Amino acid sequence: MALPQNLRARLRLPVLSAPMFIVSGPQLVIEQCKAGVIGSFPALNARPQEELDKWLTRIETELAQYQQKNPGKKVAPFAVNLIVNRANQRLEADTETLIKHKVPIVITSLSAPMDIVPRVHAYGGIVLHDVIKVRHGEKALEAGVDGLIAVCAGAGGHAGTTSPFALVNELRRMHNGILVLSGAITNGSGILAAQAMGCDLAYLGTRFIATQESAAKPGYKQMIVDSKATDIVYTPLFSGVHGSYLAGSLRNAGLDPDNLPTPETSGLYRSREDRPKTWTDIWGAGQGVGNIDDIPSVATLVDRLEREYREARLQLLAGAAA
């Protein structure tokens, strides 16, 4: 595995929680890290920009205090997501704040982080980049990233359409560093499967939406529990880029999930303000929703994931022995 030993030693499970817009906040991240999995959040969730410094200070302080009180526990590092795009007017300020706090893991999305990688490497941090296609991975590797996150078919948010079996294998042919797999992973056997495919970490997003510490609205969490894979709608209507959304949230916004207008349709809404807000009103989720039946605490969920992970390993070993 390509995961650095100093990072691997701090993990209870090979899991990186995906940074989810609006959903991921300090409380969720802290509980994830205390449970031994990497917690993360988008920098843009901290509003206004000055709030980002406060969030990072809180996370660092509470995790340090917990580790001091529990020296035998594996307390995972945390990550922050940066949207590398000209439209992100906060990018430079957010990057400077992350550098100030020496955030251990930076997750970048959209454009290759040419200017960010050397600045993160300068203090010893690592950079992982979201990719849905091989060419995105090639550009990210040219920028010097340490790892790639394969956002495959079935993942929530702005997911790709490529099978994990195809994308992971092609990325591995050109990259022997850190590789993370995303796409409908909701249990311990899925985490083990990611490793079996040659990945270092499993990227879990939707499963953590339906937790007590998540900042998602109660109705959002319950809709995750009530939905199946067939309730995920993949459309570019709301953000201009294809994304995976819960059909129930579309219905709540007065839309027919089976008969959505095209993004070019004019006159559907009176104004931009009248349009349903992506992520706020139109809720993202991956196809793994059909395997989510409850809204536990993060601690309870990670306990379960670890149990399932160990059971899956034993079953595989027993099968191989037979």
Secondary structure, DSSP 4 states (H G I P E B T S, - for coil): --S-HHHHTT-SSSEEEPP-TTT--HHHHHHHHHTTSBEEEEGGGSSSTTHHHHHHHHHHHHHHHHHHH-TTS----EEEEEEESTT-TTHHHHHHHHHHHT-SEEEEEES--TTTHHHHHHTT-EEEEEESSHHHHHHHHHTT-SEEEEE-TT-SBS---S-HHHHHHHHHHH--SEEEEESS--SHHHHHHHHHTT-SEEEE-HHHHTSTT--S-HHHHHHHHH--GGGEEEESTTTSS-EEEEHHHHHHTT--TTSPPPTT--SSSSSGGGSPPBTTTB-B--GGGGG------HHHHHHHHHHHHHHHHHHHHHHHH-
